[in-house]
Amino acid sequence: MIVTVPNIAYFRERLLLFLGRFNPGGSPQTAFSEPWRDPHIRFFTQRTLRALFEHNGFCLDLLDGDGFNLFNDLPILRKLFGSSRMTKASRLLAHFQHLRPSLLSSKLVLVASTEK
């Protein structure tokens, strides 16, 4: 089984929560204006996603992150870095995403099987 879910512990979500602007990660049309209508009703961190699958008898083959793009999440950095330095920095930051997926990945990726 291959699963991807939004990561509620992503740094951008933490920052928005700190600022009082929680974005459930669903529809861009309703996430900020009408969050009560947002389709996402379950929120996951690495720990809770792992627990869900292990509790249901799955063996985890991979639990990693994806979707880290600091320059999209903090647009002011695009202006400061410029495009050539931004490309080099993006490659370096992608490496850190796999070291700290809980903080630096907007999505969690899980690969699990039922065989032990």
WOLINWO-V235011 format. One record per residue. N is the residue number from 1. RES is the residue in three letters. SS is DSSP state (a for helix, b for strand, c for the rest). BURIAL is 1 if it has 9 or more other ideal C-beta (glycine too) atoms within 8 Angstrom, else 0. D_FIRST is the distance of its C-alpha to the first C-alpha in whole Angstrom. Layout:
N;RES;SS;BURIAL;D_FIRST, N;RES;SS;BURIAL;D_FIRST
//
This chain:
1;MET;c;0;0, 2;ILE;b;0;4, 3;VAL;b;1;6, 4;THR;b;0;10, 5;VAL;b;1;13, 6;PRO;b;1;17, 7;ASN;b;1;18, 8;ILE;c;1;21, 9;ALA;c;1;23, 10;TYR;c;1;23, 11;PHE;a;0;27, 12;ARG;a;0;28, 13;GLU;a;1;27, 14;ARG;a;1;29, 15;LEU;a;0;32, 16;LEU;a;1;31, 17;LEU;a;1;31, 18;PHE;a;0;34, 19;LEU;c;0;36, 20;GLY;c;0;36, 21;ARG;c;0;33, 22;PHE;c;0;30, 23;ASN;c;1;28, 24;PRO;c;1;25, 25;GLY;c;1;23, 26;GLY;c;0;23, 27;SER;c;0;25, 28;PRO;c;0;28, 29;GLN;c;0;30, 30;THR;c;1;30, 31;ALA;c;1;29, 32;PHE;c;0;32, 33;SER;c;0;34, 34;GLU;c;0;33, 35;PRO;a;1;30, 36;TRP;a;0;30, 37;ARG;a;0;29, 38;ASP;c;1;26, 39;PRO;c;0;23, 40;HIS;c;1;21, 41;ILE;c;0;21, 42;ARG;c;0;19, 43;PHE;c;1;19, 44;PHE;b;1;17, 45;THR;c;1;18, 46;GLN;a;1;16, 47;ARG;a;0;18, 48;THR;a;1;17, 49;LEU;a;1;13, 50;ARG;a;1;13, 51;ALA;a;0;15, 52;LEU;a;1;13, 53;PHE;a;1;10, 54;GLU;a;1;13, 55;HIS;a;0;15, 56;ASN;c;0;13, 57;GLY;c;0;12, 58;PHE;c;1;9, 59;CYS;b;0;10, 60;LEU;b;1;10, 61;ASP;b;0;10, 62;LEU;b;0;11, 63;LEU;b;1;12, 64;ASP;b;1;14, 65;GLY;b;1;16, 66;ASP;b;1;17, 67;GLY;c;0;20, 68;PHE;c;1;23, 69;ASN;c;0;26, 70;LEU;a;1;29, 71;PHE;a;1;31, 72;ASN;a;0;30, 73;ASP;a;0;29, 74;LEU;c;0;33, 75;PRO;c;0;35, 76;ILE;a;0;38, 77;LEU;a;1;37, 78;ARG;a;0;37, 79;LYS;a;0;40, 80;LEU;a;0;41, 81;PHE;a;1;39, 82;GLY;c;0;40, 83;SER;a;0;38, 84;SER;a;0;38, 85;ARG;a;0;38, 86;MET;a;1;35, 87;THR;a;0;33, 88;LYS;a;0;34, 89;ALA;a;1;33, 90;SER;a;1;29, 91;ARG;a;0;28, 92;LEU;a;0;30, 93;LEU;a;1;28, 94;ALA;a;1;24, 95;HIS;a;0;25, 96;PHE;a;1;26, 97;GLN;a;1;22, 98;HIS;a;0;20, 99;LEU;a;0;23, 100;ARG;c;0;23, 101;PRO;a;1;20, 102;SER;a;1;20, 103;LEU;a;0;24, 104;LEU;a;1;23, 105;SER;c;1;20, 106;SER;c;1;20, 107;LYS;b;1;16, 108;LEU;b;1;14, 109;VAL;b;1;11, 110;LEU;b;1;8, 111;VAL;b;1;6, 112;ALA;b;1;5, 113;SER;b;0;6, 114;THR;c;0;9, 115;GLU;c;0;11, 116;LYS;c;0;14
//
